Amino acid sequence: MFDVLKFTLCLYLVVRTIWPLPASRLLKGGVALVLLVVSQHHLITRITTGNMFSPEVPRLVMIAVNVGFVFIVLAAMMQLLSDIVTVLIALVKRRRVRISHMVRYGIIGLSLGLSAFGVSQALRVPSLKEMTLEIKGLPQQFDGYRLVQLTDLHLSRLFQREWAEATVTATNAIGADLIVITGDLIDGTIAARQNDITPLGELKAADGVWVIPGNHEYYFGRPTWMAKFKELGMQVLENQHRLITRDGASLTLAGVTDRSAVAFGQEGPDVDKALAGSPPDNTVILLDHQPRFARDAAAKGVDVQLSGHTHGGMIWGFDRIVAMFNNGFVSGRYQVGDMQLYVNNGTALWIGFAVRLGVPSELTVITLKSV
């Protein structure tokens, strides 16, 4: 259905925007063919590689494909809006109203410009975002404690070693007490990502670098990838917790597996198991890749949940659709009962729809404050 929807969207764009233009049929046919191929690039990748998450093609090709695909989405939406307005005007005037060629050229030009800009914004090293979480009962020893959350790095043909090195350098410059990575570090096999993943071994924090799996780790062999992360010096939390201590006080850092695990015959997320044995009065920070079931975590006494997965919705307005699939959680801070949920926009995003318009990527520094 996903591929049918994209094909329909592209066909609508060709019929309503491209074909009526005063140009040769050969030119318009060529443009239509290119757009139809681009609209099906996920399907083509699945057929050629077995999945749609790791097309091992040159980076410039993937950049061009993303610009083209985003153009199709934006231009089709603009054309639909134009058609709706035209119909309403026709109903008011009670006569047929035609869309001028200038409107169609405007749709093409604006969509292409926004697509190129949006993809360029997605590919940049994220800017620093600082925030404070006030936590009742947080030990005074942790007042002012700083942690960095990275998430959804999706190291791939779009986000390669150079990007990873720049992100690691920016992260280490913060000098945080703790670094957490809430899943989806990679797209691809270890053989494909060996060079790109290596810089993550240089991440440094006084209390360590902690990682949980996201859904994309399961697509490429979670056990081997989690072993690789350990080899790079990261500490893995899979339905487990560890105590972070400071001057005789401690807080609980817990992490769960991803909900896609069950489909792969592996252990799904289990907050109860992750917290088993944790001191009952400890402040609990939970790492959960997906924010959908934050209310369940809140009911189990979690104080803070850090998530990613949604990429913040990527495009302003489109985030409302993404929120529908995540129980309303898509970007930023939420108060869920007595628990604070933070949904990170992502340090990067998936190679298949790499765009950011009004929803910037994040290098997120969180300062804990005792109240």
Secondary structure, 3 states (H helix, E strand, C coil): CHHHHHHHHHHHHHHHHHCCCCCCHHHHHHHHHHHHHHHCHHHHHHHHHCCCCCCCCCHHHHHHHHHHHHHHHHHHHHHHHHHHHHHHHHHHHCCCCCCCHHHHHHHHHHHHHHHHHHHHHHHCCCEEEEEEEEECCCCHHHCCCEEEEECCCCECCCCCHHHHHHHHHHHHHHCCCEEEEECCCECCCHHHHHHHHHHHHHCCCCCCEEEECCHHHHHCCHHHHHHHHHHCCCEECCCEEEEEEECCEEEEEEECCCHHHHHHCCCCCCHHHHHCCCCCCCCEEEECCCCCCHHHHHHCCCCEEEECCCHHHCECCCHHHHHHCCCCCCCEEEEECCEEEEECCCCCCCHHHCCCEECCCEEEEEEEEEC
